[in-house]
Amino acid sequence: MARKPLQAVQEELRRMMATRLNVRAPSFQAAVKRAGRLLPAHARRAAAEIGMLEARMAHPRLAARTDPALIEQAAHRFRRSLAAYRPGAQIARQRALLMAEIAFRLAVVIGLVLAFVYWWTRA
């Protein structure tokens, strides 16, 4: 089996991770490492399997004996697990949490200012 199809699959999966999880990295393995716990366990296992197949592809004799279906099966499992993530959902969630934190802090400051003004007028 040639090494080019494996690299094409890895590049496709890396781009999918960039759009779905907003994880940017120069290679597939670096993207998986950077995503960490954002990926479900079965997706991390499929990525590890793809990494093992990449190591096999580095050796000419093992590459000739590697079944291309193994790569497609692991890639299919990885794609299926990433399909559950909506593109941009993580960024939207982070933005909403930031806005909620800003609103809470603003409410606390306004409450303290009102308490101070009430105390100042009563004294």
Secondary structure as UniProt FT lines:
FT   HELIX           3..20
FT   HELIX           28..35
FT   HELIX           36..38
FT   HELIX           41..57
FT   HELIX           60..64
FT   HELIX           68..82
FT   TURN            83..84
FT   TURN            87..88
FT   HELIX           89..122
//
